[in-house]
């Protein structure tokens, strides 16, 4: 476990034991089974300036905040992988928090589930704060075994003939692991670019570069509780401004996915788990 004090370690051990006990209880009661009706597939269309027509309609299946071992069981995650594949995406993007407070007994299950992803091009990911708390190296090993490319503080360039689309990723802002300076140094000056960032409020910084048309994020879980007509009332560090859905931040679009799993509270009210299917469009 990384980036934690002795008090943090004690707190994590308590939460790990609680997570394990709750998970086993739910499993015995048959409450860990997958039901596709529990998950909402949300289509989002984003116009990307400078996008070559060869990328028009490019689809990105975005998932985030799996938190395996809590409400998201192995059975549920296997079902989610099937739902993602049914969308026939060109790319899968995962924006962190694969686990919550336990990892060692979940490594094989998480790896085997993630291996099921079958995008046409590539699966890309960045890490979240929980991933660092539980051990970034462990998560990165899982991603490597699952053929998912970690682009934390890095870029990946998609090509269609001579046309390009750059996908950048920033590491956890919560843990101060983000290095936008490295990303900007690596990012070519030409070609449209989008950004994966676990924490949505980072959009206030990334948008000032003028280089990204879209940032996609998670972290907030949509607040897990939403009041009709009001929206989410639970907000926290790094999801105070952009907790759920689509926003315009300067010239950039910020989209915050509600996530798959839960954290402290193992329930959602008017805030179902989300699989976002983003379709990129060439300006008309």
KEKE-3310 file (N, C-alpha, C; in steps of 0.2 Angstrom, whole numbers, plus 5000, padded with zeros to 4 digits):
npx = (5004:5003:5008:5002:4999:5003:4991:4982:4984:4979:4966:4963:4964:4954:4943:4945:4943:4929:4924:4926:4918:4905:4904:4905:4893:4883:4885:4882:4868:4864:4865:4874:4873:4873:4863:4857:4849:4852:4861:4865:4866:4873:4872:4883:4886:4900:4906:4921:4933:4943:4943:4947:4938:4939:4938:4926:4912:4918:4919:4919:4919:4916:4921:4921:4928:4926:4928:4930:4925:4917:4900:4901:4903:4913:4904:4896:4905:4909:4898:4896:4907:4903:4892:4899:4906:4896:4892:4901:4913:4925:4936:4940:4939:4945:4944:4950:4951:4950:4949:4945:4947:4954:4964:4973:4967:4959:4965:4967:4953:4950:4959:4955:4942:4944:4952:4942:4938:4935:4938:4938:4950:4959:4961:4962:4969:4969:4975:4967:4964:4961:4968:4981:4982:4981:4991:4999:5008:5003:4991:4995:5002:4991:4984:4993:4993:4981:4980:4978:4982:4991:4990:4993:4999:5004:5003:4993:4992:4980:4978:4972:4975:4983:4978:4976:4972:4974:4976:4977:4982:4980:4988:4983:4975:4971:4981:4992:4999:4998:5005:5004:5012:5022:5014:5010:5022:5025:5014:5010:5010:5000:4984:4969:4965:4960:4957:4960:4955:4955:4949:4936:4936:4948:4947:4946:4959:4965:4958:4963:4974:4970:4971:4964:4949:4940:4937:4936:4930:4928:4927:4917:4906:4894:4888:4880:4868:4853:4843:4827:4826:4835:4847:4863:4868:4878:4894:4912:4930:4938:4927:4918:4913:4910:4901:4893:4888:4887:4897:4902:4918:4927:4933:4932:4924:4918:4915:4907:4906:4895:4900:4903:4904:4902:4907:4909:4895:4885:4875:4863:4853:4842:4852:4859:4872:4884:4888:4896:4894:4903:4902:4912:4912:4914:4916:4902)
npy = (4994:5011:5028:5032:5036:5030:5030:5031:5018:5010:5013:5009:4995:4992:4996:4987:4975:4977:4978:4965:4957:4962:4960:4945:4942:4948:4940:4927:4929:4930:4942:4947:4945:4947:4959:4965:4976:4984:4993:5008:5012:5025:5036:5048:5061:5070:5084:5086:5098:5099:5085:5072:5066:5052:5048:5050:5047:5038:5027:5027:5017:5021:5017:5018:5019:5005:4998:4985:4971:4977:4983:4980:4965:4950:4943:4953:4962:4954:4953:4967:4968:4961:4969:4980:4975:4972:4984:4986:4994:5006:5009:5006:5016:5018:5026:5024:5019:5005:4996:4996:4995:4984:4972:4961:4948:4949:4950:4940:4939:4952:4953:4943:4947:4960:4956:4951:4962:4968:4979:4987:4993:4998:4996:5009:5016:5026:5029:5030:5038:5028:5017:5020:5021:5007:5002:5006:4999:4986:4987:4992:4981:4972:4978:4977:4963:4962:4967:4980:4997:5008:5024:5034:5050:5051:5048:5042:5038:5037:5031:5033:5030:5044:5052:5057:5054:5060:5053:5057:5055:5058:5056:5052:5066:5068:5062:5070:5065:5069:5075:5086:5094:5085:5078:5088:5091:5079:5078:5080:5095:5095:5089:5083:5081:5071:5069:5058:5058:5055:5063:5074:5089:5093:5098:5112:5115:5108:5113:5125:5124:5124:5113:5102:5094:5087:5081:5066:5058:5051:5047:5054:5046:5050:5056:5046:5048:5055:5069:5072:5085:5093:5086:5079:5080:5077:5081:5082:5083:5088:5085:5094:5104:5098:5086:5076:5070:5081:5095:5112:5118:5132:5131:5117:5101:5093:5078:5068:5053:5042:5031:5014:5006:5007:5016:5020:5020:5007:5008:5016:5029:5035:5036:5027:5014:5018:5015:5024:5028:5036:5045:5052:5066:5073:5091:5099)
npz = (5000:4996:4998:5011:5028:5045:5052:5042:5036:5046:5046:5033:5034:5043:5035:5025:5031:5034:5021:5016:5024:5022:5009:5008:5015:5007:4996:5001:5003:4990:4983:4974:4961:4943:4934:4920:4920:4930:4925:4916:4899:4892:4879:4871:4861:4854:4846:4838:4835:4821:4819:4808:4794:4793:4806:4810:4819:4828:4841:4859:4872:4888:4905:4923:4940:4946:4958:4963:4973:4982:4980:4967:4961:4956:4947:4943:4937:4926:4919:4915:4907:4896:4892:4888:4877:4869:4864:4854:4853:4846:4854:4871:4886:4902:4918:4931:4948:4951:4962:4979:4995:4996:4988:4986:4986:4975:4963:4953:4949:4944:4934:4925:4922:4915:4905:4896:4888:4872:4861:4845:4842:4854:4872:4884:4899:4915:4931:4947:4963:4973:4968:4969:4983:4986:4979:4966:4957:4957:4952:4939:4934:4933:4923:4912:4911:4906:4894:4893:4890:4900:4902:4910:4913:4900:4882:4869:4852:4840:4823:4807:4792:4786:4795:4812:4830:4846:4862:4878:4895:4912:4928:4945:4952:4965:4973:4969:4958:4945:4930:4920:4913:4908:4899:4890:4884:4877:4868:4852:4841:4832:4827:4833:4851:4865:4883:4896:4913:4930:4940:4939:4941:4937:4924:4924:4924:4913:4902:4900:4893:4880:4871:4872:4866:4873:4889:4899:4913:4930:4947:4955:4956:4953:4964:4970:4975:4969:4968:4960:4949:4956:4956:4960:4977:4984:4985:4983:4986:4971:4964:4965:4956:4944:4944:4938:4922:4907:4903:4898:4898:4896:4880:4879:4881:4896:4902:4915:4921:4929:4935:4939:4952:4970:4984:5000:5004:5000:4990:4978:4973:4962:4953:4943:4940:4927:4909:4898:4881:4870:4855:4843:4833:4817:4814:4805)
capx = (5000:5007:5006:4998:5002:5001:4984:4979:4985:4975:4959:4962:4964:4947:4939:4946:4939:4922:4922:4926:4913:4899:4904:4903:4886:4879:4886:4877:4861:4862:4864:4880:4872:4873:4857:4859:4844:4855:4866:4862:4871:4872:4875:4885:4889:4904:4910:4928:4936:4949:4943:4947:4932:4940:4937:4919:4908:4923:4915:4923:4915:4920:4919:4926:4926:4924:4928:4929:4925:4911:4894:4903:4906:4916:4899:4893:4910:4909:4892:4898:4912:4899:4888:4903:4908:4890:4892:4905:4917:4932:4941:4938:4943:4944:4947:4953:4948:4948:4948:4943:4951:4957:4966:4977:4963:4955:4970:4965:4946:4950:4963:4951:4937:4947:4954:4937:4936:4936:4937:4941:4957:4963:4959:4967:4967:4973:4974:4963:4967:4961:4973:4988:4982:4981:4997:4999:5012:4999:4986:4998:5003:4984:4982:4997:4991:4974:4981:4976:4988:4991:4992:4994:5004:5007:4998:4992:4990:4976:4979:4968:4979:4988:4974:4978:4968:4978:4972:4981:4980:4983:4988:4978:4976:4970:4987:4997:5003:4997:5010:5001:5018:5025:5009:5011:5029:5024:5008:5011:5006:4995:4980:4964:4967:4956:4960:4957:4957:4950:4945:4933:4937:4954:4945:4948:4966:4966:4955:4967:4979:4967:4973:4959:4942:4936:4940:4932:4932:4924:4928:4912:4900:4887:4886:4877:4861:4851:4836:4824:4825:4840:4853:4867:4869:4884:4900:4918:4936:4939:4921:4913:4910:4908:4900:4889:4886:4891:4898:4906:4923:4930:4931:4932:4919:4920:4910:4909:4903:4893:4904:4900:4904:4901:4912:4907:4888:4884:4868:4862:4846:4841:4859:4862:4879:4884:4892:4895:4896:4904:4903:4915:4909:4918:4912:4899)
capy = (5000:5017:5035:5032:5036:5024:5031:5029:5011:5007:5015:5005:4988:4992:4996:4981:4969:4978:4977:4958:4955:4964:4956:4938:4942:4949:4934:4922:4931:4930:4949:4949:4943:4952:4960:4971:4981:4989:4997:5012:5014:5032:5038:5055:5063:5075:5086:5087:5102:5096:5078:5070:5062:5045:5046:5052:5041:5034:5026:5026:5015:5023:5015:5021:5017:4999:4997:4978:4969:4980:4982:4977:4958:4947:4941:4959:4964:4950:4955:4973:4967:4959:4974:4985:4972:4973:4991:4986:5001:5006:5010:5007:5020:5017:5031:5023:5016:4998:4993:5001:4995:4977:4970:4955:4942:4951:4951:4936:4940:4958:4952:4939:4951:4965:4952:4950:4967:4967:4984:4986:4996:4997:4998:5013:5017:5030:5027:5034:5038:5021:5013:5022:5019:5000:5000:5007:4994:4980:4989:4992:4974:4969:4981:4974:4956:4962:4970:4987:5001:5013:5031:5040:5055:5049:5049:5036:5041:5032:5033:5031:5032:5049:5056:5055:5057:5059:5052:5058:5053:5061:5052:5054:5073:5068:5060:5074:5062:5072:5079:5089:5096:5079:5077:5093:5090:5073:5079:5083:5101:5095:5083:5083:5077:5071:5068:5054:5061:5052:5068:5079:5096:5095:5101:5119:5116:5105:5117:5131:5122:5125:5108:5096:5095:5083:5077:5061:5057:5048:5049:5056:5041:5054:5057:5040:5050:5061:5072:5074:5093:5096:5083:5077:5085:5075:5083:5081:5085:5086:5084:5100:5108:5094:5079:5071:5072:5085:5102:5115:5122:5135:5128:5110:5097:5089:5073:5065:5046:5041:5025:5007:5004:5012:5017:5019:5017:5002:5009:5021:5032:5039:5037:5020:5014:5020:5014:5029:5027:5042:5045:5058:5068:5079:5097:5100)
capz = (5000:4995:4999:5017:5035:5049:5053:5036:5036:5051:5043:5027:5037:5046:5029:5021:5034:5033:5014:5015:5028:5019:5002:5009:5017:5001:4992:5004:5002:4983:4981:4970:4954:4938:4931:4915:4921:4935:4922:4911:4894:4890:4873:4871:4855:4855:4840:4840:4830:4817:4818:4801:4793:4794:4813:4811:4822:4832:4847:4865:4878:4894:4911:4928:4947:4946:4965:4963:4979:4985:4977:4960:4962:4950:4943:4940:4932:4920:4915:4913:4901:4891:4890:4885:4871:4865:4861:4848:4853:4843:4860:4878:4891:4910:4921:4937:4954:4949:4968:4985:5001:4996:4981:4985:4984:4969:4957:4947:4946:4941:4928:4921:4919:4911:4898:4891:4884:4865:4857:4839:4842:4860:4878:4888:4906:4919:4938:4952:4970:4977:4965:4972:4990:4986:4976:4959:4953:4957:4947:4932:4932:4931:4916:4907:4910:4903:4887:4893:4891:4905:4899:4915:4911:4894:4877:4864:4846:4835:4816:4801:4786:4788:4801:4819:4836:4851:4868:4883:4901:4918:4934:4950:4955:4972:4976:4966:4953:4939:4927:4914:4909:4904:4893:4885:4881:4873:4864:4846:4841:4827:4828:4839:4857:4871:4889:4902:4920:4935:4944:4934:4941:4933:4918:4925:4922:4907:4897:4899:4888:4873:4867:4872:4865:4878:4895:4902:4920:4935:4953:4959:4957:4952:4971:4971:4977:4965:4969:4954:4949:4960:4955:4965:4982:4988:4981:4987:4983:4964:4960:4967:4950:4938:4947:4934:4915:4902:4904:4894:4902:4891:4873:4880:4884:4901:4904:4921:4921:4936:4938:4940:4958:4975:4989:5007:5004:4994:4986:4974:4973:4956:4951:4942:4937:4920:4904:4893:4874:4867:4848:4841:4826:4813:4813:4799)
cpx = (5004:5004:5001:5002:5000:4994:4980:4979:4980:4968:4958:4961:4957:4942:4939:4942:4931:4920:4921:4920:4906:4899:4902:4896:4882:4879:4882:4870:4859:4861:4870:4879:4871:4866:4858:4854:4847:4859:4863:4868:4869:4876:4877:4888:4893:4907:4917:4931:4942:4949:4943:4941:4933:4938:4929:4915:4912:4920:4920:4918:4919:4917:4924:4923:4923:4923:4926:4929:4920:4905:4896:4907:4909:4910:4896:4898:4910:4903:4893:4902:4908:4895:4893:4905:4902:4889:4897:4910:4923:4937:4937:4942:4941:4948:4948:4948:4945:4946:4946:4948:4954:4959:4969:4973:4958:4959:4968:4958:4946:4953:4958:4945:4939:4949:4948:4935:4939:4935:4941:4949:4961:4959:4964:4964:4971:4971:4970:4966:4967:4967:4980:4988:4983:4988:4997:5003:5007:4994:4989:5000:4996:4983:4986:4995:4984:4974:4978:4982:4987:4994:4993:5000:5008:5001:4999:4989:4986:4977:4974:4971:4984:4984:4976:4972:4972:4974:4977:4978:4984:4983:4984:4980:4976:4977:4993:5001:5002:5003:5008:5007:5021:5020:5010:5017:5028:5019:5010:5007:5000:4991:4975:4966:4961:4960:4956:4960:4952:4946:4943:4935:4944:4953:4946:4955:4967:4963:4959:4972:4977:4969:4969:4952:4937:4940:4935:4934:4927:4924:4922:4906:4893:4884:4882:4869:4859:4844:4833:4823:4831:4847:4857:4869:4875:4890:4906:4924:4937:4933:4916:4910:4907:4906:4897:4887:4890:4891:4903:4911:4927:4928:4931:4926:4921:4914:4912:4904:4901:4896:4900:4899:4902:4907:4910:4900:4887:4877:4868:4855:4846:4848:4862:4869:4879:4890:4891:4898:4897:4906:4906:4913:4914:4913:4909:4901)
cpy = (5006:5023:5036:5033:5030:5024:5029:5021:5007:5007:5010:4998:4987:4991:4990:4975:4970:4976:4969:4955:4956:4960:4949:4938:4943:4943:4928:4923:4931:4937:4951:4947:4948:4953:4966:4977:4986:4994:5001:5013:5021:5034:5046:5056:5070:5077:5088:5091:5099:5089:5076:5065:5055:5043:5048:5046:5036:5034:5024:5023:5017:5020:5017:5018:5011:4997:4989:4976:4972:4978:4978:4970:4956:4946:4948:4962:4960:4952:4962:4973:4965:4964:4979:4982:4973:4979:4992:4992:5000:5006:5009:5011:5019:5022:5030:5021:5009:4994:4999:5000:4988:4975:4963:4949:4943:4951:4947:4937:4946:4957:4948:4942:4956:4962:4951:4956:4966:4973:4983:4988:4995:4999:5003:5015:5022:5027:5032:5034:5032:5016:5014:5020:5011:4998:5000:5002:4988:4981:4989:4985:4970:4972:4978:4967:4956:4965:4977:4992:5007:5019:5036:5044:5053:5050:5043:5039:5035:5035:5029:5034:5038:5053:5053:5058:5055:5058:5052:5056:5056:5057:5055:5061:5073:5066:5064:5070:5064:5076:5081:5092:5091:5078:5082:5093:5084:5074:5083:5090:5100:5088:5084:5079:5077:5068:5063:5057:5058:5057:5073:5086:5098:5098:5109:5120:5114:5109:5123:5130:5124:5119:5102:5098:5092:5080:5072:5059:5053:5051:5051:5051:5044:5056:5051:5042:5056:5063:5074:5082:5096:5093:5080:5082:5083:5076:5083:5084:5083:5084:5089:5103:5104:5087:5074:5074:5077:5092:5105:5119:5125:5132:5120:5107:5093:5084:5069:5059:5045:5035:5019:5005:5009:5012:5015:5017:5013:5002:5015:5023:5036:5040:5030:5020:5015:5017:5019:5027:5033:5041:5052:5059:5074:5085:5097:5106)
cpz = (5000:4997:5005:5023:5039:5051:5048:5035:5040:5049:5037:5029:5040:5040:5025:5024:5034:5026:5013:5018:5024:5012:5003:5011:5011:4996:4994:5003:4994:4980:4977:4963:4949:4935:4926:4916:4926:4932:4916:4906:4891:4884:4873:4864:4856:4848:4842:4834:4827:4817:4811:4800:4794:4801:4815:4813:4826:4839:4853:4870:4884:4901:4916:4935:4948:4954:4966:4970:4984:4982:4970:4962:4956:4945:4939:4935:4926:4916:4912:4907:4895:4888:4886:4878:4866:4861:4855:4848:4849:4849:4867:4882:4898:4914:4929:4943:4953:4956:4973:4991:5001:4989:4981:4983:4978:4963:4951:4944:4942:4934:4923:4918:4914:4904:4893:4886:4877:4860:4850:4839:4848:4866:4882:4895:4910:4926:4942:4959:4974:4974:4967:4979:4991:4983:4968:4955:4952:4952:4940:4930:4930:4924:4911:4906:4906:4896:4887:4894:4896:4902:4904:4914:4905:4888:4872:4858:4841:4828:4812:4795:4789:4794:4807:4824:4842:4858:4873:4890:4907:4924:4939:4952:4962:4976:4973:4962:4946:4936:4920:4910:4905:4898:4888:4881:4876:4867:4858:4845:4836:4828:4834:4845:4862:4877:4894:4908:4925:4938:4939:4935:4939:4927:4918:4923:4915:4901:4896:4894:4881:4868:4867:4870:4870:4883:4898:4908:4924:4942:4958:4961:4956:4959:4974:4973:4973:4967:4962:4954:4952:4957:4961:4970:4986:4983:4986:4983:4976:4960:4963:4961:4945:4940:4943:4927:4911:4904:4899:4898:4897:4884:4874:4883:4890:4902:4910:4921:4928:4939:4938:4947:4963:4980:4996:5008:4998:4991:4982:4974:4967:4953:4949:4939:4929:4915:4899:4886:4870:4859:4846:4834:4823:4813:4806:4796)
residu = (UNK:UNK:UNK:UNK:UNK:UNK:UNK:UNK:UNK:UNK:UNK:UNK:UNK:UNK:UNK:UNK:UNK:UNK:UNK:UNK:UNK:UNK:UNK:UNK:UNK:UNK:UNK:UNK:UNK:UNK:UNK:UNK:UNK:UNK:UNK:UNK:UNK:UNK:UNK:UNK:UNK:UNK:UNK:UNK:UNK:UNK:UNK:UNK:UNK:UNK:UNK:UNK:UNK:UNK:UNK:UNK:UNK:UNK:UNK:UNK:UNK:UNK:UNK:UNK:UNK:UNK:UNK:UNK:UNK:UNK:UNK:UNK:UNK:UNK:UNK:UNK:UNK:UNK:UNK:UNK:UNK:UNK:UNK:UNK:UNK:UNK:UNK:UNK:UNK:UNK:UNK:UNK:UNK:UNK:UNK:UNK:UNK:UNK:UNK:UNK:UNK:UNK:UNK:UNK:UNK:UNK:UNK:UNK:UNK:UNK:UNK:UNK:UNK:UNK:UNK:UNK:UNK:UNK:UNK:UNK:UNK:UNK:UNK:UNK:UNK:UNK:UNK:UNK:UNK:UNK:UNK:UNK:UNK:UNK:UNK:UNK:UNK:UNK:UNK:UNK:UNK:UNK:UNK:UNK:UNK:UNK:UNK:UNK:UNK:UNK:UNK:UNK:UNK:UNK:UNK:UNK:UNK:UNK:UNK:UNK:UNK:UNK:UNK:UNK:UNK:UNK:UNK:UNK:UNK:UNK:UNK:UNK:UNK:UNK:UNK:UNK:UNK:UNK:UNK:UNK:UNK:UNK:UNK:UNK:UNK:UNK:UNK:UNK:UNK:UNK:UNK:UNK:UNK:UNK:UNK:UNK:UNK:UNK:UNK:UNK:UNK:UNK:UNK:UNK:UNK:UNK:UNK:UNK:UNK:UNK:UNK:UNK:UNK:UNK:UNK:UNK:UNK:UNK:UNK:UNK:UNK:UNK:UNK:UNK:UNK:UNK:UNK:UNK:UNK:UNK:UNK:UNK:UNK:UNK:UNK:UNK:UNK:UNK:UNK:UNK:UNK:UNK:UNK:UNK:UNK:UNK:UNK:UNK:UNK:UNK:UNK:UNK:UNK:UNK:UNK:UNK:UNK:UNK:UNK:UNK:UNK:UNK:UNK:UNK:UNK:UNK:UNK:UNK:UNK:UNK:UNK:UNK:UNK:UNK:UNK:UNK:UNK:UNK:UNK:UNK:UNK:UNK:UNK:UNK)
# end
